[in-house]
Amino acid sequence: MGTTDKTGSAPVPLAEQRRRHLPAAAALGWLTAGWRDLWRNPLPSLAYGFAVFLLSLAVVWGLFRLELDYILFPALAGFMVVGPLVAIGLYRKSRDLEEGIPPSLSRMIFVKTESGAQVWYTGAILCLLMLVWMRAAVIIYALFVGLRPFPGLDHIVAMLLSTPEGLGMLVVGTAVGGLFAAFSFAISTFAIPMLLAEKTDAFTAMGTSISLTFRNLPVMLAWGAIVLALTVVAIATGFLGLIVIFPLLGHGTWHSYRAIR
């Protein structure tokens, strides 16, 4: 199916309609636009980022408290799976700025979406995907290491880099984790903003997100690399970087949706 082009001569396939031919460098433009949105009435965005920072600390503390530190690394990777859902309030602020509505923290927290509860169906799927990834990580560990207890965070890096089992687990875990990350990025990066701005259902939004991502692969690969790099920086700062980096990426993601959709 498709629509006729502007000359009325032939139908344009839907796949071609979703191809924007944007250069990879356009991703930097989205980041710049996100930076502008962050510093236009910055307090709500920074408060939002601070809340994500506190939530991240609470999750890490809970893992250690419950002696679940062996899933810390998969949990940190899983954060990128649910991140687009957590950032929905930041999309709300960017949309309000577009429409000339004064942004506020209350509007960012109590978000009203055009699709109603459909966004939470998508969120449930993303959370399920994160749990599947964490279980897969545990299975990969068991396949390579067996029933030996987790050596602790102070020994795990040495084990990964200096033993055949550790190197094998690192390679396989990275490959499997990359597949999970790519799939979750494809289904969510446009789906959550789309559910906020348009009246549609969860599966249509996720399917459209996958199509838009793969029809615009160069720029989306660049955007994914930016998201990954800045997320690593945020984690490396003991999550303090999330206070600024998470709002920056959230606002930038809204502009990626506007440019591609």
DRENDRENLUM-438221 format. One record per residue: x, y, z of N, C-alpha, C in turn. Coordinates in steps of 0.001 Angstrom, whole numbers, padded with zeros to 6 digits, always signed. Example, Ala and Ser with C-alpha at 12.3 -4.5 7.8 and 13.67 -1.06 7.14 Angstrom:
+013190-005690+007800+012300-004500+007800+013200-003300+007800/+012850-002250+007080+013670-001060+007140+012900+000030+007870/
This chain:
+000839-001196+000000+000000+000000+000000+000872+001244+000000/+000312+002344-000482+001054+003593-000501+000150+004701-000971/+000702+005898-001060-000045+007056-001535+000607+007547-002809/-000148+008303-003602+000415+008847-004830+001384+009963-004487/+002384+010134-005349+003338+011211-005116+002718+012542-005520/+003486+013619-005390+002933+014962-005625+002505+015160-007066/+003064+014417-007994+002669+014567-009393+001455+013720-009717/+001043+012853-008800-000110+011993-009027+000160+010872-010001/+001433+010593-010292+001748+009633-011345+001820+008196-010861/+002221+007969-009623+002410+006593-009162+002307+006545-007645/+001843+005423-007113+001780+005291-005654+003176+005200-005051/+003339+005819-003909+004605+005771-003190+004486+004714-002102/+005299+003669-002139+005205+002631-001110+005370+003223+000289/+004676+002603+001252+004747+003083+002618+006176+003070+003141/+006935+002032+002784+008331+001955+003235+009131+003159+002769/+008883+003597+001530+009618+004742+000998+009169+006040+001664/+007889+006108+002046+007407+007287+002749+008147+007479+004069/+008573+006370+004654+009229+006421+005963+010740+006568+005850/+011255+006738+004665+012691+006931+004465+012958+008427+004319/+013746+008978+005233+013952+010427+005252+015268+010855+004598/+016173+009899+004355+017463+010192+003725+018253+011240+004511/+018152+011187+005828+018896+012104+006675+020333+011608+006846/+021317+012504+006802+022703+012076+007037+022909+011730+008505/+023931+010940+008775+024216+010547+010158+024455+011766+011045/+025002+012835+010450+025298+014043+011223+024043+014716+011766/+022867+014372+011231+021627+014967+011742+021408+014627+013203/+021982+013506+013667+021838+013119+015070+022442+014170+015995/+023507+014819+015553+024097+015881+016365+023147+017072+016472/+022374+017301+015416+021370+018361+015464+020295+018071+016493/+019901+016798+016609+018917+016424+017628+019480+016666+019027/+020753+016339+019199+021381+016548+020501+021450+018038+020825/+021761+018846+019835+021810+020296+020041+020435+020843+020395/+019392+020360+019701+018027+020798+020007+017626+020357+021411/+018041+019152+021808+017767+018688+023162+018443+019552+024204/+019672+019994+023901+020395+020882+024814+019657+022208+024979/+019110+022731+023889+018348+023989+023977+017108+023806+024838/+016389+022693+024630+015186+022447+025430+015521+022286+026904/+016654+021646+027183+017067+021445+028569+017227+022766+029298/+017824+023762+028628+018132+025025+029299+017076+026094+029091/+015982+025744+028446+014805+026638+028440+013933+026227+029613/+013906+027062+030637+013260+026705+031908+013870+025390+032423/+015142+025439+032837+015880+024207+033116+015485+023469+034384/+014895+024140+035362+014653+023495+036657+013803+022225+036559/+012693+022222+035788+011936+020963+035688+012758+019823+035096/+013552+020099+034070+014364+019050+033456+015416+018539+034428/+016083+019456+035142+017123+019042+036077+016526+018288+037269/+015349+018713+037717+014676+017982+038794+014304+016582+038338/+013872+016470+037099+013540+015162+036511+014794+014284+036466/+015901+014861+036009+017151+014116+035970+017619+013716+037357/+017421+014592+038342+017816+014273+039710+016982+013115+040254/+015698+013080+039905+014845+011971+040331+015316+010646+039723/+015735+010677+038453+016270+009469+037812+017573+009051+038480/+018392+010016+038853+019633+009741+039581+019335+009033+040907/+018381+009550+041677+018020+008925+042953+017437+007533+042749/+016615+007368+041728+016041+006059+041426+017136+005054+041087/+018116+005481+040315+019215+004597+039945+020012+004169+041169/+020294+005126+042058+021000+004777+043294+020192+003801+044132/+018885+004008+044197+018032+003127+044988+018038+001711+044432/+018018+001577+043104+018034+000248+042487+019352-000463+042784/+020466+000250+042635+021776-000350+042905+021881-000743+044379/+021456+000136+045269+021485-000173+046704+020636-001409+046996/+019456-001489+046357+018583-002636+046573+019212-003939+046107/+019913-003897+044982+020571-005102+044474+021628-005607+045449/+022415-004677+045996+023427-005091+046965+022784-005542+048274/+021748-004856+048685+021059-005203+049925+020473-006604+049855/+019951-006967+048682+019338-008290+048487+020344-009325+047989/+021627-008936+047971+022702-009821+047507+022462-010293+046076/+022008-009358+045241+021778-009625+043821+022780-008864+042965/+023979-008628+043532+024968-007846+042792+025405-008527+041506/+025161-009837+041394+025558-010548+040173+024734-010131+038956/+023617-009471+039167+022847-008986+038019+022989-007471+037844/+023998-006881+038495+024164-005428+038413+024433-004987+036979/+025394-005628+036317+025731-005217+034951+024564-005412+033978/+023874-006579+034020+022679-006703+033172+021612-005665+033504/+021477-005323+034801+020476-004326+035187+020833-002953+034628/+022128-002607+034644+022555-001328+034069+022288-001289+032571/+022543-002417+031895+022226-002483+030468+020722-002413+030247/+019965-003053+031143+018508-003034+031020+017919-001654+031197/+018653-000762+031869+018173+000611+032037+017932+001275+030688/+018774+000942+029706+018607+001513+028375+017348+000992+027688/+016869-000188+028130+015653-000750+027542+014429+000060+027972/+014353+000384+029257+013175+001088+029774+013361+002602+029775/+014563+003079+029423+014821+004510+029439+013831+005356+028652/+013442+004939+027410+012480+005754+026657+011147+005941+027374/+010722+004946+028150+009479+005102+028910+009675+006082+030060/+010803+005948+030770+011084+006831+031900+011172+008288+031440/+011595+008495+030200+011813+009853+029683+010547+010515+029160/+009383+009908+029334+008167+010441+028715+007858+011857+029190/+008183+012176+030442+007946+013537+030929+008802+014573+030213/+009974+014169+029788+010850+015077+029035+010303+015330+027638/+009696+014301+027042+009032+014507+025747+007884+015505+025923/+007194+015393+027062+006085+016304+027346+006575+017754+027383/+007706+017984+028040+008228+019347+028120+008596+019874+026738/+009290+019046+025932+009677+019496+024592+008452+019807+023745/+007415+018992+023888+006187+019263+023123+005536+020554+023609/+005533+020780+024924+004965+022016+025452+005726+023233+024928/+007049+023133+024857+007844+024243+024335+007486+024520+022878/+007261+023469+022097+006855+023648+020699+005529+024385+020597/+004620+024064+021508+003266+024610+021440+003105+025905+022219/+004193+026406+022797+004128+027661+023536+003489+027543+024893/+003437+026338+025436+002865+026104+026767+003990+026151+027786/+003850+026952+028855+004917+026993+029868+005114+025611+030490/+006319+025052+030413+006542+023717+030982+006553+023769+032503/+006151+022673+033102+006168+022569+034563+006461+021138+034950/+007005+020971+036151+007341+019634+036623+006093+018782+036792/+004997+019402+037196+003759+018621+037389+003258+018058+036067/+003348+018840+034994+002928+018339+033678+003859+017239+033188/+005127+017292+033606+006086+016275+033196+005897+014970+033976/+005404+015071+035191+005205+013871+036007+003852+013230+035710/+002822+014045+035686+001467+013539+035432+001140+013743+033952/+001742+012902+033134+001657+013071+031680+000332+012523+031164/-000342+013319+030354-001532+012860+029646-001155+012620+028190/-001335+011404+027738-000957+011046+026373-002181+010995+025479/-001978+011228+024202-003076+011137+023238-003599+009709+023122/-002763+008726+023425-003152+007318+023278-003650+006696+024575/-003756+007490+025623-004282+006966+026878-003370+005897+027476/-003987+004785+027885-003247+003729+028576-002351+002913+027666/-002422+003130+026356-001606+002341+025431-000112+002473+025723/+000305+003636+026218+001718+003824+026509+002172+002895+027614/+001269+002571+028549+001659+001683+029641+001718+000235+029178/+000950-000123+028160+001106-001457+027567+002510-001597+026967/+002925-000551+026270+004276-000564+025714+005310-000631+026826/+005082+000109+027891+005992+000072+029029+006087-001310+029648/+004955-001996+029740+004965-003352+030298+005784-004290+029419/+005674-004122+028099+006455-004955+027177+007946-004671+027338/+008314-003408+027498+009717-003053+027684+010260-003624+028996/+009461-003558+030050+009891-004131+031332+010057-005645+031219/+009141-006287+030506+009263-007731+030291+010524-008054+029505/+010819-007241+028509+012027-007449+027710+013271-007304+028578/+013260-006334+029490+014397-006154+030384+014570-007372+031293/+013476-007917+031814+013555-009098+032674+014069-010308+031904/+013640-010440+030641+014132-011546+029811+015629-011407+029594/+016105-010193+029340+017532-009973+029150+018307-010328+030420/+017813-009928+031576+018510-010219+032830+018560-011722+033081/+017486-012435+032768+017485-013885+032912+018460-014519+031912/+018501-013989+030693+019443-014504+029692+020879-014308+030158/+021157-013170+030804+022514-012912+031295+022909-013925+032360/+021971-014278+033235+022245-015283+034271+022509-016647+033634/+021738-016986+032608+021929-018267+031914+023290-018309+031217/+023677-017203+030585+024987-017145+029931+026103-017343+030953/+025959-016713+032120+026959-016890+033187+027044-018356+033598/+025893-019007+033778+025882-020408+034196+026479-021315+033127/+026246-021015+031862+026777-021851+030782+028295-021826+030740/+028896-020679+031033+030349-020558+030935+031067-020826+032261/+030437-020503+033358+031108-020608+034655+030595-021787+035470/+029396-022260+035155+028814-023360+035905+028133-022867+037168/+028193-023681+038212+027489-023364+039452+028362-022636+040456/+029527-022183+040021+030387-021427+040931+029712-020114+041319/+029814-019716+042580+029173-018455+042999+029812-017258+042325/+029054-016197+042245+029542-014951+041648+030752-014471+042440/+031878-014161+041778+033107-013819+042505+033115-012439+043143/+032108-011649+042875+032074-010298+043408+032570-009282+042394/+032126-008044+042541+032474-007022+041563+033962-006722+041532/+034654-006946+042657+036079-006648+042688+036918-007699+041971/+036309-008845+041619+037048-009904+040930+036495-010217+039538/+035304-009747+039238+034647-010154+037997+035397-009654+036763/+035960-008435+036814+036663-007900+035649+037890-008741+035340/+038652-009099+036377+039834-009940+036162+039440-011293+035583/+038338-011856+036062+037891-013146+035549+037483-013040+034085/+036803-011964+033727+036344-011790+032343+037513-011655+031377/+038581-011001+031797+039674-010675+030889+040840-011651+030926/+040880-012520+031936+042076-013358+032084+041805-014850+032029/+040561-015268+031851+040255-016700+031770+039505-016993+030480/+039667-018212+029926+038929-018559+028704+037419-018492+028903/+036963-018937+030080+035520-018892+030349+035030-017446+030380/+035825-016592+031024+035432-015188+031123+035402-014499+029783/+036408-014770+028952+036441-014157+027619+035275-014644+026769/+034982-015946+026846+033844-016482+026092+032540-015865+026553/+032377-015753+027875+031165-015144+028407+031052-013680+027986/+032186-012980+027963+032184-011576+027569+031745-011419+026121/+032275-012272+025243+031935-012178+023815+030467-012517+023584/+030021-013655+024131+028638-014081+023927+027668-013122+024599/+027988-012695+025817+027114-011768+026522+026970-010441+025807/+028089-009954+025258+028043-008694+024510+027193-008839+023254/+027347-009977+022562+026573-010198+021334+025084-010305+021637/+024736-011097+022643+023325-011264+022997+022758-009955+023535/+023514-009287+024390+023059-008007+024912+022875-006976+023818/+023762-006999+022816+023620-006076+021692+022344-006310+020915/+021972-007585+020744+020712-007903+020048+019516-007394+020841/+019532-007623+022156+018441-007116+022994+018376-005599+022914/+019536-004944+022991+019569-003481+022970+019063-002942+021635/+019478-003560+020530+019049-003099+019215+017544-003244+019045/+017012-004383+019486+015575-004614+019353+014780-003643+020215/+015202-003482+021473+014469-002581+022364+014550-001141+021882/+015714-000742+021351+015868+000611+020808+014924+000810+019629/+014853-000193+018749+014016-000067+017557+012541+000029+017898/+012071-000748+018872+010634-000755+019159+010185+000420+020009/+011138+001075+020701+010713+002082+021674+011094+003510+021330/+012153+003714+020550+012690+005062+020391+011673+006039+019808/+010804+005564+018909+009741+006418+018378+008371+006064+018949/+008228+004859+019491+006912+004414+019948+006396+005268+021103/+007240+005539+022100+006772+006303+023263+006420+007744+022881/+007287+008468+022142+006856+009805+021696+005608+009769+020830/+005482+008732+019998+004320+008624+019127+003041+008426+019939/+003107+007607+020967+001936+007377+021822+001581+008627+022620/+002579+009448+022919+002308+010715+023599+001578+011680+022681/+002016+011760+021424+001545+012810+020518+000397+012384+019614/+000208+011084+019400-000776+010608+018437-001718+009597+019083/-002924+009543+018565-003901+008564+019052-003725+007277+018251/-003082+006303+018858-002813+005031+018197-002702+003953+019264/-002452+002724+018839-002319+001638+019812-000858+001247+019960/-000567+000477+021002+000813+000150+021347+001522-000612+020232/+000850-001606+019648+001517-002439+018651+001750-001680+017345/+000820-000801+016978+001044+000037+015799+002228+000967+016026/+002314+001544+017227+003417+002455+017535+004751+001722+017501/+004804+000527+018082+006058-000222+018097+006443-000680+016692/+005463-001127+015922+005755-001525+014544+006232-000359+013715/+005596+000801+013882+006025+002000+013159+007431+002407+013570/+007730+002291+014866+009060+002637+015366+010121+001757+014724/+009854+000458+014623+010812-000450+013981+011022-000052+012524/+009918+000224+011816+010018+000593+010407+010799+001884+010219/+010495+002892+011016+011187+004173+010894+012668+004032+011215/+012984+003204+012201+014383+003012+012588+015183+002378+011464/+014660+001293+010894+015430+000566+009893+015369+001219+008508/+014367+002075+008267+014344+002819+006999+015261+004030+007044/+015732+004379+008239+016627+005527+008404+017850+005096+009209/+018446+003996+008793+019451+003323+009606+020708+004157+009876/+021295+004867+008894+022545+005602+009195+022388+006607+010333/+021348+007427+010265+021178+008444+011302+020766+007804+012626/+020012+006703+012583+019599+006058+013820+020759+005320+014480/+021674+004773+013677+022880+004181+014253+023715+005258+014948/+023801+006425+014323+024546+007525+014936+023880+007968+016231/+022555+008061+016224+021840+008471+017431+021995+007408+018526/+021894+006144+018163+022080+005081+019138+023472+005112+019748/+024483+005406+018940+025851+005500+019454+025992+006658+020434/+025335+007783+020131+025370+008934+021039+024707+008584+022365/+023546+007934+022292+022828+007543+023507+023683+006599+024342/+024292+005608+023692+025128+004646+024417+026327+005332+025063/+027014+006173+024300+028218+006821+024823+027900+007714+026018/+026845+008509+025913+026501+009411+027017+025967+008638+028225/+025291+007527+027988+024826+006700+029102+026004+006097+029848/+027014+005640+029113+028233+005110+029742+028908+006195+030574/+028973+007408+030047+029564+008529+030799+028774+008765+032082/+027448+008743+031990+026612+008979+033169+026848+007917+034236/+026952+006651+033818+027188+005566+034773+028583+005687+035371/+029566+006081+034548+030950+006189+035013+031118+007281+036063/+030212+008249+036102+030274+009319+037103+029533+008940+038382/+029234+007653+038550+028458+007231+039719+027015+007681+039623/+026512+007791+038395+025139+008191+038067+024888+009687+038210/+025851+010451+038730+025646+011896+038859+025386+012542+037507/+026042+012039+036476+025860+012596+035142+024443+012481+034628/+023652+011561+035204+022269+011411+034757+021451+012676+034968/+021846+013486+035923+021082+014694+036240+020973+015601+035015/+022041+015646+034220+022031+016454+033001+021861+015579+031758/+022537+014439+031723+022561+013624+030507+021201+013008+030211/+020489+012546+031230+019192+011927+030953+018198+012928+030354/+018043+014136+030931+017167+015122+030271+017645+015494+028875/+018962+015621+028688+019497+015963+027371+019083+014917+026332/+019235+013637+026665+018866+012578+025726+017352+012490+025550/+016609+012736+026615+015154+012706+026493+014634+013769+025549/+015112+014984+025723+014692+016068+024821+015185+015810+023395/+016408+015296+023276+016932+014987+021949+016119+013914+021256/+015642+012921+022008+014823+011858+021425+013516+012414+020876/+012936+013389+021567+011720+014013+021036+011994+014659+019678/+013131+015324+019548+013456+015966+018267+013773+014925+017190/+014317+013776+017577+014515+012707+016593+013164+012213+016071/+012191+012113+016969+010836+011700+016555+010235+012727+015595/+010381+013994+015918+009829+015043+015057+010492+015035+013673/+011789+014757+013643+012503+014781+012359+012175+013567+011484/+011965+012404+012119+011769+011171+011370+010309+010912+011076/+009463+011163+012019+008040+010843+011875+007369+011749+010862/
